[in-house]
Amino acid sequence: MPERRVVVGSSVGLHARPAALFVKAAAAQPVPVTIGLGDGAPVDARSLLSVMGLGAKGGDEVVLHAEGPEAETVLAELATVITTNHD
């Protein structure tokens, strides 16, 4: 399963608005996506409560996983959302 490690760009981390933007982008993808904090257990990237529950702060590394034929494209798009400062 392809994965991408990225650093959270928003200083507030994956909380409130940045998390909502990420979840919306993940939900629009044609393949399943998970996100995990560092080496922690991954959660469904389409669940706002799960993503916010990770407690990812600005500067933390998260790991994105995707399955399917478009996985690399999906990971690149979602990595951009995570690394952007949405504050």
Contacts in CASP RR format, 6 or more apart in sequence:
PFRMAT RR
TARGET T0000
AUTHOR 0000-0000-0000
METHOD contacts of the structure
MODEL  1
MPERRVVVGSSVGLHARPAALFVKAAAAQPVPVTIGLGDGAPVDARSLLS
VMGLGAKGGDEVVLHAEGPEAETVLAELATVITTNHD
1 65 0 8 1.000
1 66 0 8 1.000
1 67 0 8 1.000
1 71 0 8 1.000
2 65 0 8 1.000
2 66 0 8 1.000
2 67 0 8 1.000
2 71 0 8 1.000
2 72 0 8 1.000
2 75 0 8 1.000
3 63 0 8 1.000
3 64 0 8 1.000
3 65 0 8 1.000
3 66 0 8 1.000
3 75 0 8 1.000
4 63 0 8 1.000
4 64 0 8 1.000
4 75 0 8 1.000
4 76 0 8 1.000
4 78 0 8 1.000
4 79 0 8 1.000
5 38 0 8 1.000
5 61 0 8 1.000
5 62 0 8 1.000
5 63 0 8 1.000
5 64 0 8 1.000
6 61 0 8 1.000
6 62 0 8 1.000
6 64 0 8 1.000
6 79 0 8 1.000
6 82 0 8 1.000
6 83 0 8 1.000
7 58 0 8 1.000
7 59 0 8 1.000
7 60 0 8 1.000
7 61 0 8 1.000
7 62 0 8 1.000
7 82 0 8 1.000
7 83 0 8 1.000
8 14 0 8 1.000
8 18 0 8 1.000
8 56 0 8 1.000
8 57 0 8 1.000
8 58 0 8 1.000
8 59 0 8 1.000
8 60 0 8 1.000
8 61 0 8 1.000
8 62 0 8 1.000
8 82 0 8 1.000
8 83 0 8 1.000
9 58 0 8 1.000
9 59 0 8 1.000
9 82 0 8 1.000
9 83 0 8 1.000
9 84 0 8 1.000
9 85 0 8 1.000
10 18 0 8 1.000
10 58 0 8 1.000
10 84 0 8 1.000
10 85 0 8 1.000
10 86 0 8 1.000
10 87 0 8 1.000
11 58 0 8 1.000
11 85 0 8 1.000
11 87 0 8 1.000
12 18 0 8 1.000
12 57 0 8 1.000
12 58 0 8 1.000
12 87 0 8 1.000
13 19 0 8 1.000
13 55 0 8 1.000
13 56 0 8 1.000
13 57 0 8 1.000
13 58 0 8 1.000
13 59 0 8 1.000
13 60 0 8 1.000
14 22 0 8 1.000
14 51 0 8 1.000
14 52 0 8 1.000
14 54 0 8 1.000
14 55 0 8 1.000
14 56 0 8 1.000
14 62 0 8 1.000
14 82 0 8 1.000
15 52 0 8 1.000
15 55 0 8 1.000
16 52 0 8 1.000
17 86 0 8 1.000
18 86 0 8 1.000
18 87 0 8 1.000
19 48 0 8 1.000
19 51 0 8 1.000
19 52 0 8 1.000
20 48 0 8 1.000
21 81 0 8 1.000
21 86 0 8 1.000
22 35 0 8 1.000
22 45 0 8 1.000
22 51 0 8 1.000
22 78 0 8 1.000
22 81 0 8 1.000
22 82 0 8 1.000
23 45 0 8 1.000
23 46 0 8 1.000
23 47 0 8 1.000
23 48 0 8 1.000
23 51 0 8 1.000
25 77 0 8 1.000
25 78 0 8 1.000
25 81 0 8 1.000
26 33 0 8 1.000
26 35 0 8 1.000
26 45 0 8 1.000
26 46 0 8 1.000
26 78 0 8 1.000
27 46 0 8 1.000
29 66 0 8 1.000
29 70 0 8 1.000
29 74 0 8 1.000
29 77 0 8 1.000
29 78 0 8 1.000
30 70 0 8 1.000
30 74 0 8 1.000
31 66 0 8 1.000
31 67 0 8 1.000
31 68 0 8 1.000
31 69 0 8 1.000
31 70 0 8 1.000
31 71 0 8 1.000
31 74 0 8 1.000
32 44 0 8 1.000
32 66 0 8 1.000
32 67 0 8 1.000
33 44 0 8 1.000
33 45 0 8 1.000
33 46 0 8 1.000
33 64 0 8 1.000
33 65 0 8 1.000
33 66 0 8 1.000
33 74 0 8 1.000
33 75 0 8 1.000
33 78 0 8 1.000
34 42 0 8 1.000
34 43 0 8 1.000
34 44 0 8 1.000
34 45 0 8 1.000
34 64 0 8 1.000
34 65 0 8 1.000
34 66 0 8 1.000
35 42 0 8 1.000
35 43 0 8 1.000
35 45 0 8 1.000
35 51 0 8 1.000
35 54 0 8 1.000
35 62 0 8 1.000
35 63 0 8 1.000
35 64 0 8 1.000
35 65 0 8 1.000
36 42 0 8 1.000
36 43 0 8 1.000
36 54 0 8 1.000
36 62 0 8 1.000
36 63 0 8 1.000
36 64 0 8 1.000
37 54 0 8 1.000
37 55 0 8 1.000
37 56 0 8 1.000
37 60 0 8 1.000
37 61 0 8 1.000
37 62 0 8 1.000
37 63 0 8 1.000
38 60 0 8 1.000
38 61 0 8 1.000
38 62 0 8 1.000
38 63 0 8 1.000
39 63 0 8 1.000
42 63 0 8 1.000
42 65 0 8 1.000
43 50 0 8 1.000
43 51 0 8 1.000
43 53 0 8 1.000
43 54 0 8 1.000
44 50 0 8 1.000
45 51 0 8 1.000
45 64 0 8 1.000
45 78 0 8 1.000
54 62 0 8 1.000
56 62 0 8 1.000
62 82 0 8 1.000
64 75 0 8 1.000
64 78 0 8 1.000
64 79 0 8 1.000
64 82 0 8 1.000
66 72 0 8 1.000
66 74 0 8 1.000
66 75 0 8 1.000
66 78 0 8 1.000
END
